[in-house]
């Protein structure tokens, strides 16, 4: 039986990724549970290969700038579970995630959260949970530079994590 068939009928993986670390986790999760996936894309994107991404990205994150996103063709509110992933910039979640959170009222939504960072990502996760204080957070996990640290093991860790969240939810 597909894990999402028992109680959670619609699962959406939502993520933003500039350098690909968060993307590999998002794709592994979505594939493992056969869910929909939504990549958030700003209309005006930073250049991933530019050194200025740290300055401008950190500035935008710190100032809680909400960049305009390219059109979102689906309604995240139609899903039973939203699995949300973000890189960590300046000890917080990214501006495109900030835009997403301001666009959709996720009060009462079942959510699972993950971050990708160079450090431990604890502060960013706490800020993300605070922004989603009215959502039902089913689980959280942090990854440290997935592309650089055995990506296959990291993907396996991510898929085990999300499957456990779904099984635990369905057991209730």
C-alpha positions as CSV (number, residue, x, y, z in Angstrom):
1,X,0.0,0.0,0.0
2,X,1.2,3.5,-0.9
3,X,1.9,5.3,2.4
4,X,-0.2,8.2,1.4
5,X,-3.3,6.1,0.6
6,X,-4.5,5.3,4.1
7,X,-5.4,8.6,5.6
8,X,-3.4,11.3,4.0
9,X,-4.7,11.5,0.5
10,X,-2.8,14.6,-0.8
11,X,0.7,15.3,0.1
12,X,2.7,18.3,-1.2
13,X,6.4,18.8,-1.0
14,X,7.2,22.6,-1.2
15,X,10.7,23.8,-1.3
16,X,13.1,26.5,-2.4
17,X,16.7,25.7,-3.5
18,X,19.3,28.0,-4.9
19,X,22.3,25.7,-5.0
20,X,20.6,22.3,-5.2
21,X,21.0,21.0,-1.7
22,X,17.4,21.4,-0.7
23,X,16.3,20.2,-4.1
24,X,17.9,16.8,-3.8
25,X,16.0,16.3,-0.5
26,X,12.7,17.5,-1.9
27,X,13.0,15.2,-4.9
28,X,13.9,12.2,-2.8
29,X,11.0,12.8,-0.4
30,X,8.5,13.4,-3.2
31,X,9.6,10.3,-5.1
32,X,9.6,8.0,-2.0
33,X,6.0,8.8,-1.2
34,X,4.7,9.5,-4.7
35,X,3.6,13.1,-3.8
36,X,3.2,16.3,-5.7
37,X,6.2,18.7,-5.6
38,X,6.2,22.5,-5.8
39,X,9.5,24.4,-6.3
40,X,9.2,28.0,-5.3
41,X,11.0,30.3,-7.8
42,X,11.4,34.0,-7.3
43,X,10.8,36.2,-10.4
44,X,14.2,37.7,-9.8
45,X,16.6,35.0,-8.6
46,X,20.1,35.4,-7.1
47,X,23.0,33.9,-9.1
48,X,24.0,30.6,-7.4
49,X,27.5,30.8,-8.6
50,X,28.1,34.4,-7.5
51,X,29.9,35.2,-4.3
52,X,27.4,38.1,-3.7
53,X,24.6,35.5,-3.1
54,X,25.8,35.4,0.5
55,X,25.6,39.2,1.0
56,X,22.3,39.7,-0.9
57,X,20.7,36.5,0.2
58,X,21.7,37.2,3.9
59,X,20.5,40.7,3.6
60,X,17.1,39.7,2.2
61,X,16.7,37.0,4.8
62,X,17.6,39.2,7.7
63,X,15.3,42.0,6.5
64,X,12.4,39.5,5.9
65,X,12.1,40.6,2.3
66,X,9.3,38.8,0.4
67,X,10.4,38.5,-3.2
68,X,7.7,38.1,-5.9
69,X,7.3,34.4,-6.8
70,X,6.6,33.0,-10.2
71,X,3.0,31.9,-10.5
72,X,2.0,28.9,-8.3
73,X,-0.3,26.7,-10.4
74,X,-1.7,24.6,-7.5
75,X,-3.3,25.5,-4.2
76,X,-1.2,24.2,-1.3
77,X,-4.3,24.5,1.0
78,X,-5.9,21.6,-0.9
79,X,-3.4,19.1,0.5
80,X,-3.6,17.0,3.7
81,X,0.1,17.4,4.5
82,X,2.7,20.0,3.3
83,X,6.3,19.0,3.7
84,X,8.3,22.3,3.6
85,X,12.0,22.6,2.9
86,X,14.4,25.6,2.9
87,X,18.0,26.4,2.9
88,X,19.3,28.4,5.8
89,X,20.4,32.0,5.1
90,X,21.7,34.2,7.8
91,X,20.3,31.9,10.5
92,X,16.8,31.9,9.1
93,X,14.6,30.5,6.4
94,X,14.9,32.0,2.9
95,X,13.0,35.0,1.4
96,X,11.0,32.8,-1.1
97,X,9.7,30.7,1.9
98,X,8.8,33.9,3.6
99,X,6.9,34.9,0.5
100,X,5.1,31.5,0.5
101,X,4.2,31.8,4.1
102,X,2.7,35.3,3.7
103,X,0.7,34.2,0.6
104,X,-1.0,31.1,2.3
105,X,-2.7,30.9,5.7
106,X,-1.4,27.5,6.9
107,X,-3.4,27.7,10.2
108,X,-4.3,24.1,11.2
109,X,-2.4,22.5,8.3
110,X,-0.4,19.4,8.9
111,X,3.2,20.3,8.2
112,X,6.6,18.6,8.3
113,X,9.7,20.9,8.0
114,X,13.3,20.4,7.0
115,X,16.3,22.7,6.5
116,X,19.6,22.4,4.7
117,X,22.6,24.4,6.0
118,X,26.3,24.6,6.5
119,X,25.8,24.8,10.3
120,X,23.4,23.1,12.7
121,X,20.3,25.1,11.4
122,X,18.7,25.1,14.9
123,X,18.0,28.9,14.9
124,X,16.5,28.8,11.4
125,X,14.2,25.8,12.3
126,X,13.0,27.6,15.4
127,X,12.2,30.7,13.4
128,X,10.4,28.6,10.8
129,X,8.3,26.8,13.5
130,X,7.5,30.2,15.1
131,X,6.3,31.5,11.7
132,X,4.1,28.4,11.5
133,X,2.9,28.5,15.2
134,X,-0.7,27.9,14.1
135,X,0.1,24.9,11.9
136,X,0.2,21.3,13.2
137,X,4.0,20.5,12.9
138,X,4.3,16.7,12.7
139,X,8.0,16.5,12.4
140,X,11.2,18.3,11.6
141,X,14.7,17.5,10.5
142,X,17.9,19.3,9.5
143,X,20.5,18.4,7.0
144,X,24.0,19.6,6.7
145,X,25.2,20.2,3.1
146,X,23.5,17.2,1.6
147,X,25.4,17.4,-1.8
148,X,28.7,17.4,0.0
149,X,28.1,14.7,2.6
150,X,27.1,11.4,1.1
151,X,24.0,12.5,-0.8
152,X,22.6,8.9,-1.1
153,X,22.7,8.4,2.7
154,X,21.1,11.8,3.2
155,X,18.3,11.0,0.8
156,X,17.8,7.7,2.6
157,X,17.6,9.5,5.9
158,X,15.1,12.0,4.4
159,X,12.8,9.3,3.0
160,X,12.9,7.3,6.3
161,X,12.0,10.5,8.2
162,X,9.0,11.3,6.0
163,X,7.6,7.8,5.9
164,X,7.7,7.6,9.7
165,X,5.8,10.9,9.9
166,X,3.1,9.5,7.6
167,X,2.9,6.2,9.4
168,X,2.7,7.9,12.8
169,X,0.0,10.2,11.6
170,X,-2.0,7.4,10.0
171,X,-1.7,5.4,13.3
172,X,-3.6,8.1,15.2
